[in-house]
């Protein structure tokens, strides 16, 4: 009887192993295949071991099988977690999961393309470069990929590619009137229309004990400084469109996904507008300000209340995003930059291109010493950013929260530094 039960358990275990094999062959992405291998595989191997222990019925086989089973249970989940993390960070395909459903999109940074496609692209670029060398063409090629796209598309100048067509401003808290004036002054200088968005986070409101009273407090606070926004049109001669929305505040601030829309956000605050009502029904404080830039396809400026003149620092990684953010800053003269500082590896062609761009904007350039490194937990060394009025980044520091265990997000750029941050992600 025991032998029959042991044989049956073995057959069931082999069946699960067969299901795991089919899953490995049929599923679309590494995460689904890993799910099949770890779940069905662990159960299948475990049942086979249990069947062997039952059929042998000896102390030695029971101890050996039990230790093997314990080893599988303890190690396979850890190994699968590490493999899944490595696959995610390599840009592996997420079959059936959109960006909105990706719970890790604001926690772990991952490339837009899988690593094998990046390798193929590098191979193709290397082949193309080799072919150009063989042809020995005399036609100069720009190191700026944004300019290359402009020339391929038939644009007359770089400004046609990076210059915005509208300015969008998110009004948040008591600092909204001052920051609105910065956005309006830029819109007036560039002769662009201004959209002022007043968003209310209903998720925050619903997490308070009395949502009706919380909403009333927010509306009263917004109503207090709303006339200041309306006066911008008369003061600066700017066309101002006021938009008030309650719901998903991050989506309201980001807009409809227009790459030619210049988004201006504060460096701190959220769409609770600082009313200070506790949220006992939420696990964390309301905070979505840094997520807005990842939802907006155009340039995003996290701006302080008052503009200043001084050095501007670029964290240069050669990516398309940092090139077009740098181009926008120089073409539109976002700041009265006394100096452009570039930190990161810059090849000779890119260095010449940056110098030329800065010369067109009458801005001297300083490249960081190659031996200079950023401290732990910071993106930029203090020497490059201590007196800078603005920083241009290829991406925002992770996680995308304005405060993480008491640390303000700009401290991850450089400790105690405060200023404007421009990204185009």
C-alpha positions in Angstrom: 0.0 0.0 0.0 2.8 2.4 0.9 4.6 1.5 -2.3 1.5 2.4 -4.3 1.1 5.8 -2.5 4.8 6.5 -3.1 4.5 5.6 -6.8 1.4 7.9 -7.1 3.2 10.8 -5.4 6.1 10.4 -7.8 3.8 10.4 -10.8 2.2 13.6 -9.5 5.6 15.2 -9.0 6.7 14.2 -12.5 3.5 15.8 -13.8 4.3 19.1 -12.1 7.8 18.9 -13.6 6.3 18.4 -17.0 4.0 21.4 -16.5 7.1 23.5 -15.5 8.9 22.4 -18.7 5.9 23.3 -20.9 5.7 26.7 -19.1 9.4 27.4 -19.8 8.8 26.7 -23.5 5.5 28.4 -23.9 5.5 31.5 -21.7 6.4 34.9 -23.3 8.8 36.6 -20.9 11.4 35.5 -18.4 9.2 36.4 -15.4 6.4 34.1 -16.5 8.9 31.4 -17.3 10.5 31.8 -13.9 7.1 31.6 -12.3 6.5 28.2 -14.0 10.0 26.9 -13.1 9.9 27.9 -9.4 6.3 27.1 -8.6 5.7 23.9 -10.5 9.4 22.9 -10.4 9.7 23.2 -6.6 6.4 21.3 -6.0 7.3 18.6 -8.6 10.8 18.0 -7.2 9.4 18.0 -3.7 6.8 15.4 -4.5 9.3 13.2 -6.2 11.5 13.4 -3.1 8.6 12.6 -0.8 7.8 9.6 -3.0 11.3 8.3 -2.7 11.3 8.7 1.1 8.0 6.8 1.3 9.3 4.0 -1.0 12.7 3.6 0.8 11.2 3.8 4.3 14.6 4.1 6.0 15.9 6.7 8.4 18.9 7.5 6.1 16.7 8.1 3.0 14.2 10.2 5.1 16.9 12.4 6.5 18.6 12.9 3.2 15.3 13.6 1.3 14.1 15.9 4.1 17.3 17.9 4.0 17.2 18.1 0.2 13.6 19.3 0.3 14.5 21.9 2.9 17.4 23.1 0.8 15.0 23.5 -2.2 12.5 25.5 -0.2 15.1 27.8 1.2 17.2 28.5 -1.9 14.9 28.5 -4.9 12.8 31.6 -3.8 15.9 33.6 -3.1 17.6 32.6 -6.4 14.4 33.3 -8.4 14.1 36.7 -6.8 17.7 37.6 -7.7 17.2 36.4 -11.3 13.9 38.3 -11.6 15.6 41.5 -10.4 18.5 41.1 -12.8 16.1 40.4 -15.7 14.0 43.5 -14.7 17.1 45.8 -14.5 18.3 44.5 -17.9 15.1 45.7 -19.6 13.5 42.3 -20.2 10.1 42.4 -21.8 7.1 42.6 -19.4 4.5 40.7 -21.4 0.9 41.9 -20.8 1.9 44.6 -18.4 1.8 48.3 -19.3 3.8 51.0 -17.8 0.9 52.1 -15.6 0.6 48.6 -14.1 4.3 48.3 -13.4 4.5 48.7 -9.6 8.4 49.0 -9.8 8.5 51.8 -12.3 9.2 54.5 -9.7 11.5 52.3 -7.5 14.0 50.6 -9.9 15.3 52.3 -13.1 15.4 50.1 -16.1 16.2 50.7 -19.8 13.5 51.1 -22.4 14.9 48.2 -24.5 16.1 44.7 -23.5 19.8 44.3 -23.2 20.0 42.1 -26.3 18.4 44.8 -28.5 20.8 47.4 -27.0 23.7 45.1 -28.0 22.3 44.7 -31.5 22.0 48.5 -31.8 25.6 49.0 -30.6 26.8 46.3 -33.1 24.9 48.1 -35.9 26.4 51.5 -34.8 29.9 49.9 -34.8 29.4 48.5 -38.2 28.1 51.8 -39.5 31.0 53.7 -38.0 33.4 51.2 -39.5 31.7 51.6 -42.9 32.0 55.4 -42.6 35.7 55.1 -41.8 36.2 52.9 -44.9 34.4 55.3 -47.1 36.5 58.1 -45.6 33.8 60.7 -46.0 34.6 64.3 -45.4 31.0 65.2 -44.3 31.1 66.3 -40.7 28.7 64.4 -38.4 27.3 66.0 -35.2 27.9 64.3 -31.9 24.5 65.7 -30.7 21.8 63.1 -31.5 19.1 65.7 -31.2 20.7 67.8 -33.9 21.2 64.7 -36.1 17.4 64.0 -35.8 16.7 67.7 -36.7 18.8 67.5 -39.8 17.3 64.2 -40.9 13.8 65.6 -40.4 14.5 68.7 -42.4 14.3 71.2 -39.6 16.1 74.5 -40.1 17.6 74.7 -36.6 17.9 72.9 -33.3 15.4 75.4 -31.8 12.7 73.9 -34.1 13.1 70.6 -32.3 13.6 71.5 -28.6 11.7 74.8 -28.2 8.3 74.3 -26.5 5.0 75.5 -27.9 3.2 75.9 -24.5 4.1 76.3 -20.8 2.3 74.2 -18.3 2.5 75.2 -14.6 1.3 73.1 -11.6 0.0 75.4 -8.8 0.8 73.7 -5.5 0.4 75.2 -2.0 1.3 78.7 -0.7 4.3 79.1 -3.0 2.1 78.8 -6.1 1.9 82.6 -6.8 5.7 83.1 -6.8 6.4 80.0 -9.0 3.5 81.0 -11.3 5.2 84.3 -11.9 8.4 82.4 -13.0 6.5 80.3 -15.4 4.6 83.4 -16.7 7.8 85.4 -17.2 9.2 82.6 -19.3 6.0 82.3 -21.3 6.0 86.1 -21.8 9.7 86.1 -22.9 9.1 83.3 -25.4 5.6 84.5 -26.5 4.0 81.2 -25.5 0.6 80.5 -23.9 0.5 79.5 -20.2 -1.7 76.7 -18.7 -2.0 77.0 -14.9 -3.2 73.6 -13.4 -4.7 73.5 -10.0 -5.0 69.8 -9.1 -6.4 68.2 -6.0 -5.4 64.7 -5.0 -8.7 63.0 -4.1 -6.7 59.9 -3.0 -5.3 62.0 -0.1 -8.7 63.5 0.6 -10.4 60.1 0.8 -7.6 58.9 3.2 -8.6 61.5 5.8 -11.2 61.0 8.5 -13.5 63.7 7.2 -13.1 64.0 3.4 -15.8 66.6 3.1 -14.1 69.0 5.5 -10.6 68.3 4.0 -11.9 69.2 0.5 -13.4 72.4 1.9 -10.1 73.3 3.5 -8.2 72.7 0.2 -10.7 74.7 -1.8 -10.5 77.6 0.6 -6.7 77.6 0.4 -6.7 77.5 -3.3 -9.3 80.2 -3.5 -7.1 82.4 -1.4 -4.3 82.7 -4.0 -6.3 82.0 -7.1 -6.7 85.7 -7.9 -2.9 86.1 -8.0 -2.8 83.6 -10.9 -5.5 85.4 -12.7 -3.7 88.7 -12.4 -0.6 87.3 -14.3 -2.5 87.8 -17.6 -2.8 91.5 -17.0 0.6 92.1 -15.3 2.7 90.3 -18.0 0.4 90.2 -21.0 0.4 86.4 -21.1 -2.5 84.3 -22.2 -3.3 82.2 -19.1 -5.7 79.2 -19.1 -6.8 78.2 -15.6 -7.6 74.5 -15.1 -9.0 73.1 -11.9 -9.2 69.3 -11.6 -9.9 66.8 -8.7 -8.8 63.2 -9.1 -5.5 61.8 -10.2 -3.3 64.8 -9.4 -0.1 63.5 -11.1 -2.0 62.8 -14.3 -3.6 66.3 -14.2 -0.2 68.0 -13.7 1.5 65.9 -16.4 -1.1 66.8 -19.0 -2.2 64.8 -22.1 1.4 63.7 -23.2 2.5 66.6 -25.4 6.3 66.5 -25.9 6.2 70.2 -26.9 4.8 71.3 -23.6 7.3 72.8 -21.0 6.2 71.7 -17.5 7.1 73.8 -14.5 6.7 72.2 -11.0 7.8 73.2 -7.5 10.6 71.3 -5.8 8.4 70.4 -2.9 4.8 70.1 -1.9 1.9 68.1 -3.3 -1.7 68.4 -4.4 -3.0 68.4 -0.7 -1.9 72.0 -0.8 -0.4 71.9 2.6 -3.6 71.8 4.6 -1.9 69.4 7.1 -4.8 67.0 7.7 -3.7 63.6 9.0 -4.3 60.5 6.8 -5.0 57.6 9.2 -6.4 55.5 6.3 -3.1 55.7 4.3 0.2 53.9 4.8 2.3 56.8 3.8 2.2 60.6 3.4 0.8 61.9 0.1 3.6 62.4 -2.3 3.7 62.2 -6.1 5.5 65.2 -7.3 8.6 63.4 -8.7 6.4 60.9 -10.6 4.9 63.7 -12.7 8.1 64.1 -14.8 8.1 60.4 -15.7 4.5 60.8 -16.9 5.3 63.8 -19.0 7.1 63.2 -22.3 8.3 66.8 -22.6 10.8 68.8 -20.5 10.1 69.3 -16.8 11.6 72.0 -14.7 11.5 71.6 -10.9 11.9 75.3 -10.0 12.5 77.2 -6.8 10.5 80.3 -6.1 13.0 83.0 -7.1 15.3 82.7 -10.1 19.0 83.3 -9.6 22.0 83.9 -11.8 25.0 81.6 -11.5 26.6 78.4 -12.7 24.6 75.5 -14.2 25.8 72.0 -13.8 25.1 69.1 -16.2 25.3 65.4 -15.2 26.4 64.2 -18.7 25.9 60.6 -19.6 25.7 61.0 -23.4 22.0 60.0 -23.5 19.4 61.5 -25.8 17.5 62.8 -22.8 20.4 64.9 -21.4 21.4 66.2 -24.8 17.9 67.6 -25.5 17.6 69.0 -22.0 21.0 70.7 -22.4 20.0 72.0 -25.9 16.7 73.4 -24.5 18.5 75.2 -21.6 21.0 76.8 -24.0 18.7 77.6 -26.9 16.0 79.1 -24.6 18.5 80.5 -22.1 16.5 79.2 -19.2 18.9 80.7 -16.7 21.3 83.6 -16.6 24.2 81.1 -16.6 27.6 82.5 -15.7 29.2 79.1 -16.4 28.3 75.7 -17.7 29.8 72.9 -15.7 29.9 69.4 -17.2 30.4 66.3 -15.0 30.8 62.8 -16.5 32.6 61.2 -19.3 32.6 63.4 -22.5 34.3 62.2 -25.6 36.2 64.6 -27.9 33.3 65.0 -30.4 30.7 65.7 -27.7 33.1 68.1 -25.9 33.5 70.1 -29.1 29.7 70.1 -29.7 29.0 71.3 -26.1 31.6 74.1 -26.4 30.0 75.3 -29.6 26.5 75.2 -28.1 27.6 77.2 -25.1 29.5 79.7 -27.2 26.3 80.4 -29.2 24.6 81.1 -25.8 27.6 83.2 -24.6 28.3 80.8 -21.8 31.8 79.6 -20.8 32.2 75.8 -20.3 34.1 74.0 -17.6 34.6 70.2 -17.8 35.1 68.3 -14.6 38.5 66.6 -13.9 38.2 63.0 -14.9 39.5 62.0 -11.5 36.7 63.8 -9.7 34.0 61.5 -8.4 30.7 62.0 -6.6 30.4 60.9 -3.0 28.3 57.9 -2.0 24.5 58.4 -2.1 25.0 61.6 -4.3 24.9 62.2 -8.1 27.3 65.1 -8.2 30.4 66.2 -6.3 30.1 69.2 -4.1 32.7 71.2 -6.1 30.5 71.0 -9.2 27.2 72.0 -7.6 27.7 73.9 -4.3 27.1 77.4 -5.9 25.1 76.2 -8.9 21.7 77.7 -9.5 20.5 74.7 -11.6 21.3 71.1 -12.4 20.4 69.3 -15.7 20.0 65.5 -15.1 19.4 62.6 -17.4 16.9 61.3 -14.9 15.6 62.0 -11.4 17.2 60.2 -8.4 15.3 57.1 -7.1 13.0 56.4 -5.4 10.7 59.1 -6.8 9.6 60.6 -3.5 10.4 64.1 -2.3 11.3 62.7 1.1 12.7 59.3 1.8 13.3 58.4 5.4 13.7 62.1 6.2 16.1 62.9 3.3 15.0 65.6 0.9 15.3 64.4 -2.7 17.7 67.2 -3.8 20.2 65.9 -1.1 20.6 62.9 -3.3 21.9 65.2 -6.0 24.3 66.8 -3.6 23.9 67.1 0.2 22.3 70.4 1.3 22.1 71.7 -2.3 18.9 73.5 -3.4 18.0 74.9 -6.8 16.3 74.3 -10.2 16.4 70.8 -11.7 15.7 70.2 -15.4 15.0 66.7 -16.8 13.5 65.4 -20.1 12.7 61.8 -19.6 
